[in-house]
Amino acid sequence: MSISDPPPPPGPPPPPTEKRSGCLTALMAIAGIFMLLPGLCALLFGGISLSEDGKIASDIAPLVFLGLVVGIGGVAMIWAAIKGRKAPAHPGTEP
């Protein structure tokens, strides 16, 4: 290839990315906030149980665990709602 040769043609543009609507993002954030409530209740009841007996009672432990799992899911849903709305990192995919 010499200096006088023309540059090769550019490749095909990347496919456009579909953006999520603002309504879906808001619904995901609101659902995530509602999912935080069982996690807060689990922390509250687990903390009360720990302060009274020094350990979590066996009859309430599965409910505390389930509440914490749902709360973690709420955090993940809020994070996905916020993270999914950012601009694409590649300059060629801008609208």
C-alpha positions in Angstrom: 0.0 0.0 0.0 1.5 3.3 -1.1 0.8 6.9 0.0 -1.2 7.6 -3.1 -3.7 4.7 -2.5 -7.1 5.9 -1.2 -8.0 4.8 2.3 -10.2 1.8 2.7 -14.0 2.4 3.0 -15.4 2.7 6.5 -17.2 -0.4 7.9 -20.9 -0.5 8.4 -22.2 1.7 11.2 -23.1 -0.1 14.4 -26.8 -1.0 14.9 -28.8 1.7 16.8 -29.4 0.9 20.4 -32.9 1.0 21.7 -33.5 3.4 24.5 -35.8 2.7 27.3 -38.7 5.1 27.8 -38.7 7.5 30.8 -41.9 5.9 32.0 -40.3 2.5 32.3 -37.3 4.0 34.2 -39.6 5.7 36.7 -41.7 2.5 37.2 -38.5 0.5 37.8 -37.2 3.1 40.4 -40.6 3.2 42.2 -40.8 -0.6 42.3 -37.2 -0.7 43.6 -38.1 1.8 46.4 -41.1 -0.4 47.4 -38.8 -3.4 47.4 -36.6 -1.6 49.9 -39.3 -1.6 52.5 -39.1 -5.4 53.3 -35.4 -5.0 53.6 -35.8 -2.2 56.2 -38.4 -4.3 58.1 -35.9 -7.2 58.1 -33.2 -5.0 59.5 -35.6 -3.6 62.1 -36.9 -7.0 63.3 -33.5 -8.7 63.1 -32.0 -5.9 65.1 -34.7 -6.0 67.7 -34.3 -9.8 68.0 -30.6 -9.4 68.3 -30.9 -6.7 71.0 -33.3 -8.8 73.1 -31.9 -12.3 72.9 -28.4 -11.8 71.4 -29.4 -14.0 68.5 -32.1 -14.1 65.8 -34.9 -16.5 66.8 -35.2 -19.5 64.5 -38.9 -18.8 63.7 -38.1 -15.3 62.4 -34.7 -16.0 60.7 -36.2 -17.1 57.4 -38.4 -14.0 57.2 -35.4 -11.7 58.0 -33.4 -13.5 55.2 -36.2 -13.2 52.7 -36.7 -9.5 53.6 -33.0 -8.8 53.0 -33.0 -10.6 49.7 -36.0 -8.6 48.5 -34.3 -5.4 49.7 -31.1 -6.3 47.8 -33.3 -6.9 44.7 -34.8 -3.4 45.2 -31.3 -1.9 45.3 -30.4 -3.8 42.1 -33.6 -2.6 40.4 -32.9 1.1 41.3 -29.3 0.7 40.1 -30.5 -0.8 36.8 -33.1 2.0 36.3 -30.5 4.7 36.8 -27.6 2.9 35.0 -29.7 2.1 32.0 -30.5 5.7 31.1 -26.9 6.8 30.6 -25.6 7.8 27.1 -23.7 5.2 25.1 -20.0 5.0 25.6 -19.1 4.7 21.9 -19.1 8.0 19.9 -20.5 6.2 16.7 -23.7 5.2 18.4 -25.0 8.7 19.2 -28.3 9.6 17.7 
